[in-house]
Amino acid sequence: MDGAGEYILSEQVRADGEVTTASLSTAGELRWSGRRLDVEKEVLGFSVDGYKIKIRAAVRDESGVCCFGVEDALIRKTYVLELFSDESLRTWTESFQKYLDSLGRPKKLFVFVNPHGGKKSASKIFDKDVKPLLDDANIDYTVQETKYQLHAKEVVESLDLSRYDGLVCVSGDGILVEVLNGLLVREDWNNAIKTPLGVIPAGTGNGMAKSLLDSCGEPCAASNATLLIIRGHRRLLDVATVSQENTRFFSALMLAWGLVADIDIESEKYRWMGSARFDVYGLIRVFRLRKYDGNILFVPASGFESYGETLDLESVITIEGENETKSNDGKVKTLEKGYEGPKFDLKSLNWRKIDGPFVSIWLHNVPWGSESTMAAPDAKFSDGFLDLIMIKDCPKISLLKLLTELNNGGHVKSPYVSYLKVKAFMLQPGPRHGNPAKSGIIDVDGEVIARGIGAYKCEDATLMRYDQLLIKVDQGLATLFAPK
C-alpha cells in the first residue's frame, strides 16, 4: 500500500477524460492517475453534480507565482472524478463525507470582522481570502462586523454558543481579547471558554496569528490561518488574569510597562506613518530614555529561582483577597459573575522581589508580540507560565541594538536583559525616575489598562488605577484552532 493504509474506497472513475482507478485509504490519501491528495491537509470539501464529484482542495503552488499575496502560498483547485453508477456515487459520497466528518472539523462558525482595525482591510481580507475557503469547505458561518470598541465582547456575552463550533476573529489581536473577556464574564464561563477560537491576521499586530502559524513554519497570511481553522485541530492556551481589588481583565498576549508600553501607546500620535511609527518613536524614546521607579514581585518557574531577592511571605499578605473588596459600610463585595481567576494559595509560593528603577517590564504569553516582534522566543502556548523580559539599565547604543533584534528574538541574549518564566506576578508601578510628577502607562494586549499622573492622555479613563496589579496564569484555560 506504499504507506497509504487499507483502502476505504477503490473504483474505476473518469478523470481528466481518462478512465482510471481512484482510491481513498484509511490513512486519508486520495489517489488517481498519478495524483495524490492528503485529505486532512489538502482537501477542503466536495460537491456533487450528476455523476461528478467535485473535490475542492488547497495545494502548494508549484508554479512559483505568488498567490494570496504570500510566498510559498496555497492555491485553490477543483478536481473532478466522474463515477459510472448510482451505487458507486452513493458509496463514494457517503464514505468520503464520513471520513471528512471523522476529522472533527467545524461545521458552523461565528465570524467577527473588525473593519476599523489596522489598515481597515479586514472586510476585504474576509471576502477575498477567507470566505472562498470556508465556502469550499462547506462550512456554514455567521458574520458580525464590529462597530465599536468592546462590541465583540458584548456579542459574546449573550451569544448562543451551542449553535457554533467555534468563534473566529478576522482582525488584529484586539478582537480576540474582547472575545476572550466576553466568554469569561458569562455565568456559564466554565463551558463557554471551551469554545475554540480562530485568529485570522487582519490588523496591526497579529501576534497570536503569527505565533500559531510560525509554530508550524507557515507564513502569517489570512489564507493559511483559515486553513488551520478548517482543519479543526486544537490546542490549549494559557490565560492571564490581571486583577486589582474586584476588577479583572483577562489577557491572552502580553503586559508591558516602561519602554515597550510607551512606544506602543504614545506612538499613536504618528499613526499616519503606518507601522513605521513604532521604529521612529522607538528611536525617540531611546535617545530620551525614561526609567520608572517601583518594584516587581514574582513566583519564578523552576530553574529561575536565582532572580531577585527572597521575599518575606508576610509582606505579600495584601495580595490575598484580590477577588474581593470592601464597600463604604465595611461589608465585603465579591466579584461579579464569571471567572474569578486561577485558585491557588499565593502566600504559599516562593515569591521573589526586584526593585526599580526599570527601563522596561514585558510579560509575554506567546512568542510573537506582532508579525515583526519575537518578544519571547521560549514562550509556550500552555506551559502555565508567562515569560518575563526585563531591562533595568542599558546604554543607549546597546538598547538600539536590542530593538533591531526584536524580529528574531536575539534581544533576550543581551547581558542587559533578564529573561525568565513566572507563575504569578505583581507590578507595583511608580513614577518616572527623577521626575515624580510624571508616571507611566500599563499596556495589556495593546490596550491601556492604567495611566499614571502626567502620563500620555492621563485624563482618559482606564479600567484600573496606576497602582498595584496582580497577574496570575491559568494553564490551558482557553482553546485555539491551531496546527496539528
C-alpha positions as CSV (number, residue, x, y, z in Angstrom):
1,M,0.0,0.0,0.0
2,D,3.1,2.3,0.0
3,G,2.2,3.5,3.5
4,A,-1.2,4.6,2.4
5,G,-3.0,2.0,4.6
6,E,-6.0,-0.1,3.7
7,Y,-8.5,1.2,1.1
8,I,-11.8,2.6,2.2
9,L,-12.8,3.0,-1.5
10,S,-11.3,1.8,-4.8
11,E,-13.1,2.1,-8.1
12,Q,-12.9,3.0,-11.7
13,V,-13.7,6.6,-12.4
14,R,-13.2,9.1,-15.3
15,A,-10.7,11.9,-14.5
16,D,-9.3,14.4,-17.0
17,G,-11.0,12.5,-19.8
18,E,-9.4,9.2,-19.0
19,V,-10.7,6.1,-17.2
20,T,-8.5,5.3,-14.1
21,T,-8.7,3.8,-10.6
22,A,-9.4,6.2,-7.8
23,S,-8.9,5.1,-4.2
24,L,-9.3,6.5,-0.7
25,S,-7.2,4.9,2.0
26,T,-7.7,4.6,5.8
27,A,-4.6,6.8,6.1
28,G,-6.5,9.6,4.3
29,E,-4.8,9.5,1.0
30,L,-6.8,10.1,-2.2
31,R,-5.2,8.8,-5.4
32,W,-5.9,8.7,-9.1
33,S,-3.9,9.0,-12.3
34,G,-0.6,9.8,-10.5
35,R,-2.3,12.5,-8.4
36,R,-2.2,12.1,-4.6
37,L,-4.1,14.3,-2.1
38,D,-3.7,14.3,1.6
39,V,-7.3,14.6,2.6
40,E,-6.6,16.0,6.1
41,K,-4.1,18.7,4.9
42,E,-5.3,19.5,1.4
43,V,-8.9,18.6,0.8
44,L,-11.4,21.3,1.8
45,G,-14.7,19.7,0.8
46,F,-16.7,18.4,-2.2
47,S,-19.9,18.8,-4.1
48,V,-21.9,16.5,-6.5
49,D,-23.0,17.4,-10.0
50,G,-24.7,14.5,-11.7
51,Y,-22.3,11.6,-11.5
52,K,-19.4,14.0,-11.0
53,I,-17.7,14.6,-7.6
54,K,-16.0,18.0,-7.5
55,I,-13.3,17.9,-4.9
56,R,-12.1,21.3,-3.7
57,A,-8.6,21.5,-2.3
58,A,-5.9,23.9,-1.3
59,V,-2.5,22.8,-2.6
60,R,1.0,24.2,-2.8
61,D,1.6,26.5,-5.7
62,E,4.3,24.8,-7.8
63,S,4.3,27.5,-10.5
64,G,6.4,29.9,-8.4
65,V,3.7,32.6,-8.9
66,C,2.8,34.3,-5.6
67,C,-0.8,33.7,-4.6
68,F,-2.8,35.2,-1.8
69,G,0.0,37.8,-1.6
70,V,2.4,35.4,0.1
71,E,5.4,33.4,-0.9
72,D,5.1,29.6,-0.8
73,A,1.4,30.1,-0.9
74,L,-1.5,27.7,-1.3
75,I,-3.9,27.8,-4.2
76,R,-7.5,26.6,-4.5
77,K,-8.1,23.9,-7.1
78,T,-11.0,21.7,-8.0
79,Y,-10.6,18.1,-9.2
80,V,-13.4,16.2,-10.9
81,L,-14.0,12.5,-10.5
82,E,-16.8,11.0,-12.6
83,L,-18.5,7.8,-11.3
84,F,-20.3,5.3,-13.6
85,S,-23.4,4.3,-11.5
86,D,-25.8,5.5,-8.8
87,E,-24.5,2.9,-6.4
88,S,-20.9,4.0,-6.9
89,L,-21.8,7.6,-6.5
90,R,-23.7,6.9,-3.3
91,T,-20.9,4.8,-1.8
92,W,-18.2,7.4,-2.7
93,T,-20.1,10.4,-1.4
94,E,-21.2,8.7,1.9
95,S,-17.8,7.2,2.6
96,F,-15.9,10.4,1.7
97,Q,-18.2,12.5,3.8
98,K,-17.8,10.1,6.7
99,Y,-14.1,10.3,6.5
100,L,-14.2,14.2,6.5
101,D,-16.5,14.1,9.5
102,S,-14.1,11.9,11.4
103,L,-11.5,14.6,11.3
104,G,-13.5,16.8,13.7
105,R,-13.7,19.8,11.5
106,P,-16.0,22.7,12.4
107,K,-19.3,22.8,10.5
108,K,-20.6,26.2,11.8
109,L,-18.7,29.3,12.8
110,F,-19.4,32.7,14.2
111,V,-17.0,35.2,12.5
112,F,-16.1,38.6,13.8
113,V,-14.7,41.1,11.2
114,N,-13.2,44.3,12.5
115,P,-13.4,46.8,9.6
116,H,-11.8,49.6,11.7
117,G,-8.5,47.9,12.8
118,G,-5.1,48.0,11.3
119,K,-5.2,49.2,7.6
120,K,-9.0,48.9,7.7
121,S,-8.8,46.0,5.3
122,A,-10.4,43.2,7.3
123,S,-13.6,43.2,5.3
124,K,-11.6,42.9,2.1
125,I,-9.5,40.1,3.5
126,F,-12.6,38.2,4.6
127,D,-14.2,38.5,1.2
128,K,-11.0,37.7,-0.8
129,D,-9.1,35.2,1.3
130,V,-11.4,33.7,4.0
131,K,-14.9,33.4,2.6
132,P,-13.9,31.4,-0.5
133,L,-12.1,28.8,1.6
134,L,-15.0,28.5,4.1
135,D,-17.4,28.0,1.2
136,D,-15.1,25.4,-0.4
137,A,-15.1,23.5,2.9
138,N,-18.9,23.6,3.1
139,I,-18.7,25.5,6.5
140,D,-21.8,27.5,7.5
141,Y,-20.9,30.8,9.1
142,T,-22.5,33.9,10.5
143,V,-20.6,37.2,10.0
144,Q,-20.7,40.1,12.5
145,E,-18.8,43.3,11.8
146,T,-17.7,45.0,14.9
147,K,-19.0,48.6,15.1
148,Y,-17.2,50.0,18.2
149,Q,-14.7,49.1,20.9
150,L,-16.0,46.1,23.1
151,H,-18.7,45.3,20.6
152,A,-17.4,41.8,20.2
153,K,-17.3,41.3,24.0
154,E,-20.9,42.4,24.3
155,V,-22.0,40.0,21.5
156,V,-20.1,37.1,23.0
157,E,-21.6,37.6,26.5
158,S,-25.1,36.8,25.2
159,L,-24.4,34.6,22.1
160,D,-25.9,31.1,22.0
161,L,-22.6,29.2,21.8
162,S,-24.4,25.9,21.4
163,R,-25.1,26.8,17.7
164,Y,-21.5,27.2,16.8
165,D,-18.3,25.0,16.6
166,G,-16.0,28.0,17.1
167,L,-15.6,31.8,17.1
168,V,-13.3,33.4,14.5
169,C,-11.7,36.8,14.7
170,V,-10.7,38.4,11.4
171,S,-8.8,41.3,12.9
172,G,-5.7,42.1,14.9
173,D,-5.3,40.8,18.5
174,G,-7.8,43.2,20.0
175,I,-11.0,41.4,18.9
176,L,-9.5,38.1,20.2
177,V,-9.0,39.6,23.6
178,E,-12.5,41.1,23.6
179,V,-14.0,37.6,22.7
180,L,-11.9,36.0,25.5
181,N,-13.1,38.5,28.1
182,G,-16.7,38.1,26.8
183,L,-16.5,34.3,27.4
184,L,-15.1,34.6,30.8
185,V,-17.6,37.1,32.3
186,R,-20.6,34.8,31.3
187,E,-22.3,32.8,34.1
188,D,-21.6,29.7,32.1
189,W,-17.9,30.6,31.6
190,N,-16.7,27.2,32.5
191,N,-18.3,25.7,29.4
192,A,-18.1,28.9,27.3
193,I,-14.3,29.1,27.5
194,K,-14.0,25.6,25.9
195,T,-15.3,27.1,22.6
196,P,-12.4,27.0,20.1
197,L,-11.2,30.4,18.9
198,G,-9.8,31.1,15.5
199,V,-7.5,34.0,14.6
200,I,-7.1,35.4,11.1
201,P,-4.5,38.2,10.7
202,A,-6.1,41.4,9.6
203,G,-4.9,44.1,12.0
204,T,-1.7,45.9,13.1
205,G,-0.1,43.5,15.5
206,N,-1.3,40.0,14.7
207,G,0.9,38.5,17.4
208,M,-1.3,35.5,18.1
209,A,-1.8,34.6,14.4
210,K,2.0,34.9,13.9
211,S,2.7,32.7,16.9
212,L,0.4,30.0,15.7
213,L,1.5,30.0,12.1
214,D,5.2,30.3,12.8
215,S,5.0,27.3,15.1
216,C,4.3,25.1,12.0
217,G,6.5,27.1,9.6
218,E,3.6,28.7,7.7
219,P,3.5,32.4,6.6
220,C,1.4,34.7,8.6
221,A,-1.3,35.1,6.0
222,A,-5.1,35.0,6.1
223,S,-5.4,32.0,3.8
224,N,-3.0,29.9,5.9
225,A,-4.8,30.9,9.1
226,T,-8.2,30.0,7.6
227,L,-6.9,26.5,6.7
228,L,-5.9,25.9,10.3
229,I,-9.4,26.7,11.3
230,I,-11.0,24.5,8.6
231,R,-8.8,21.5,9.6
232,G,-10.1,21.8,13.1
233,H,-7.1,20.9,15.2
234,R,-7.0,22.5,18.6
235,R,-4.5,23.4,21.2
236,L,-4.8,24.9,24.7
237,L,-3.8,28.4,25.6
238,D,-2.8,29.9,28.9
239,V,-4.9,32.8,30.1
240,A,-3.6,35.5,32.5
241,T,-5.9,37.2,34.9
242,V,-4.9,40.8,35.7
243,S,-6.7,42.0,38.8
244,Q,-6.9,45.0,41.1
245,E,-9.3,44.6,44.0
246,N,-12.6,43.5,42.4
247,T,-11.7,44.5,38.9
248,R,-10.3,41.9,36.4
249,F,-9.1,41.8,32.8
250,F,-8.2,38.6,31.0
251,S,-5.1,38.6,28.9
252,A,-4.0,36.3,26.0
253,L,-0.8,38.0,24.9
254,M,1.2,40.4,27.0
255,L,1.6,43.1,29.6
256,A,4.0,46.0,29.2
257,W,5.2,48.8,31.4
258,G,8.0,51.2,30.6
259,L,9.8,51.5,27.2
260,V,7.6,49.0,25.3
261,A,4.3,50.3,26.6
262,D,5.4,53.9,25.9
263,I,6.4,53.1,22.3
264,D,3.2,51.1,21.7
265,I,0.8,53.6,23.1
266,E,2.4,57.0,22.7
267,S,3.3,56.4,19.0
268,E,-0.4,56.6,18.2
269,K,0.2,60.3,17.5
270,Y,2.2,59.1,14.5
271,R,-0.4,56.7,13.1
272,W,-0.2,58.4,9.7
273,M,3.2,56.7,9.4
274,G,1.7,53.3,9.4
275,S,3.8,50.6,11.1
276,A,6.9,52.8,10.7
277,R,5.6,54.8,13.6
278,F,7.0,52.1,16.1
279,D,10.5,52.4,14.6
280,V,10.5,56.2,14.6
281,Y,9.1,56.6,18.0
282,G,11.3,53.9,19.3
283,L,14.3,55.9,18.4
284,I,12.9,59.0,20.1
285,R,12.3,57.0,23.3
286,V,15.8,55.5,23.3
287,F,17.5,58.9,22.9
288,R,15.2,60.4,25.5
289,L,15.3,57.3,27.7
290,R,13.0,57.1,30.7
291,K,13.3,54.9,33.7
292,Y,10.5,54.1,36.2
293,D,10.6,53.6,39.9
294,G,8.6,50.9,41.5
295,N,9.2,47.1,42.0
296,I,8.1,43.8,40.8
297,L,7.2,40.6,42.8
298,F,7.1,37.3,41.1
299,V,6.9,33.5,41.5
300,P,9.7,32.0,39.3
301,A,9.4,28.8,37.4
302,S,11.8,26.0,38.4
303,G,15.3,27.0,37.3
304,F,14.8,30.7,37.6
305,E,14.9,31.0,41.4
306,S,18.2,32.9,41.4
307,Y,16.5,36.1,40.0
308,G,15.6,38.7,42.6
309,E,15.7,38.5,46.4
310,T,13.7,36.3,48.7
311,L,10.5,38.0,49.9
312,D,9.1,37.6,53.4
313,L,5.7,36.0,53.0
314,E,4.1,38.4,55.5
315,S,4.9,41.3,53.2
316,V,2.8,39.8,50.4
317,I,-0.3,39.2,52.6
318,T,-2.0,42.2,51.0
319,I,-2.3,40.2,47.7
320,E,-4.6,37.8,49.3
321,G,-8.3,38.7,48.8
322,E,-7.6,40.2,45.4
323,N,-11.0,38.8,44.4
324,E,-12.9,41.0,46.9
325,T,-13.0,44.5,48.2
326,K,-15.0,46.4,50.8
327,S,-17.8,48.8,50.3
328,N,-18.3,52.0,52.3
329,D,-20.1,50.2,55.1
330,G,-17.2,47.8,55.5
331,K,-19.0,44.8,54.0
332,V,-17.1,42.6,51.6
333,K,-18.2,42.9,48.0
334,T,-17.4,39.9,45.8
335,L,-16.6,40.0,42.1
336,E,-19.4,40.0,39.6
337,K,-20.5,36.8,37.7
338,G,-17.9,35.0,35.7
339,Y,-14.5,33.6,36.1
340,E,-12.6,34.8,39.1
341,G,-9.1,33.8,38.1
342,P,-6.9,30.7,39.0
343,K,-7.3,29.4,42.5
344,F,-4.0,28.8,44.3
345,D,-2.6,29.9,47.6
346,L,-0.4,32.8,46.7
347,K,1.2,33.1,50.2
348,S,2.5,29.5,50.0
349,L,4.5,30.2,46.8
350,N,8.2,31.2,46.5
351,W,7.9,34.9,45.9
352,R,10.9,37.0,44.8
353,K,11.3,40.7,44.5
354,I,13.3,43.1,42.3
355,D,13.3,46.9,43.0
356,G,13.5,49.5,40.3
357,P,14.2,51.7,38.5
358,F,13.4,49.9,35.3
359,V,13.7,50.7,31.7
360,S,11.2,48.1,30.6
361,I,9.0,45.3,32.0
362,W,7.4,43.0,29.5
363,L,5.3,39.8,30.2
364,H,4.5,37.5,27.3
365,N,2.2,34.6,26.9
366,V,3.1,33.6,23.3
367,P,6.4,34.1,21.3
368,W,5.4,36.9,18.9
369,G,4.1,40.3,20.0
370,S,3.4,41.3,16.4
371,E,4.3,39.9,13.0
372,S,7.8,41.5,13.3
373,T,8.4,41.2,17.0
374,M,9.5,37.9,18.5
375,A,9.3,39.2,22.1
376,A,9.6,35.9,24.0
377,P,11.3,33.1,21.8
378,D,10.9,30.5,24.6
379,A,7.2,31.2,25.3
380,K,4.8,28.2,25.1
381,F,1.1,28.3,24.5
382,S,0.1,26.3,27.5
383,D,3.1,25.7,29.9
384,G,1.4,27.6,32.8
385,F,3.9,30.4,32.8
386,L,4.4,33.9,31.5
387,D,7.8,34.9,30.0
388,L,9.3,38.0,31.7
389,I,11.6,40.2,29.7
390,M,13.2,42.8,32.0
391,I,15.6,45.6,31.3
392,K,16.8,47.6,34.4
393,D,19.6,49.6,32.8
394,C,21.2,49.6,29.4
395,P,23.5,52.0,27.4
396,K,21.6,53.7,24.6
397,I,23.7,52.2,21.8
398,S,23.1,48.7,23.3
399,L,19.5,49.4,23.6
400,L,19.3,50.4,19.9
401,K,20.9,47.1,19.0
402,L,18.4,45.3,21.2
403,L,15.5,46.9,19.3
404,T,16.9,45.8,15.9
405,E,17.0,42.2,17.2
406,L,13.3,42.0,18.2
407,N,12.5,40.4,14.8
408,N,14.4,37.3,15.6
409,G,14.4,37.1,19.5
410,G,18.1,37.9,19.7
411,H,17.4,40.7,22.3
412,V,17.0,38.1,25.1
413,K,20.7,37.1,24.7
414,S,21.9,40.6,25.7
415,P,23.6,40.9,29.1
416,Y,21.3,43.8,29.8
417,V,18.2,41.7,29.5
418,S,16.8,39.3,32.2
419,Y,14.6,36.6,30.7
420,L,12.7,34.2,32.9
421,K,9.4,32.4,33.4
422,V,7.0,33.2,36.1
423,K,3.8,31.7,37.5
424,A,2.4,34.8,39.2
425,F,3.5,38.4,39.1
426,M,2.8,41.6,40.9
427,L,3.6,45.0,39.4
428,Q,3.9,47.9,41.8
429,P,4.4,50.8,39.4
430,G,6.0,54.1,40.4
431,P,6.7,57.5,38.7
432,R,9.5,58.3,36.3
433,H,12.8,58.1,37.9
434,G,13.9,61.6,38.9
435,N,10.6,63.1,37.8
436,P,7.9,62.2,40.4
437,A,5.3,64.4,38.6
438,K,5.2,62.1,35.6
439,S,4.1,58.4,35.7
440,G,3.8,55.7,33.1
441,I,1.4,53.5,31.2
442,I,0.4,49.9,31.7
443,D,-0.5,48.2,28.4
444,V,-2.2,44.9,28.3
445,D,-2.7,43.2,24.9
446,G,-2.4,46.6,23.2
447,E,-5.0,48.4,25.4
448,V,-4.1,50.9,28.1
449,I,-5.3,49.4,31.3
450,A,-3.9,52.1,33.6
451,R,-2.3,55.5,33.3
452,G,-0.4,57.4,35.9
453,I,-0.3,61.1,36.7
454,G,1.3,63.1,33.9
455,A,1.3,60.1,31.5
456,Y,0.2,60.3,27.9
457,K,-3.5,61.1,27.8
458,C,-3.7,60.7,31.5
459,E,-7.1,62.4,31.5
460,D,-8.6,59.4,29.7
461,A,-10.5,56.9,31.9
462,T,-9.0,53.5,32.3
463,L,-10.2,50.2,33.7
464,M,-7.8,50.2,36.6
465,R,-5.7,52.6,38.7
466,Y,-2.0,53.1,38.2
467,D,-1.3,51.1,41.3
468,Q,-0.6,47.5,42.4
469,L,-1.7,44.9,39.8
470,L,-1.7,41.1,40.3
471,I,-1.2,38.8,37.4
472,K,-1.9,35.0,37.7
473,V,-1.7,32.4,35.0
474,D,-4.3,29.6,34.4
475,Q,-2.7,26.9,32.4
476,G,-4.5,25.9,29.2
477,L,-7.8,27.6,30.1
478,A,-8.8,28.6,26.5
479,T,-8.7,26.7,23.3
480,L,-7.4,27.8,19.9
481,F,-7.7,26.4,16.4
482,A,-4.1,25.5,15.7
483,P,-1.6,23.4,13.8
484,K,-1.8,19.7,14.4
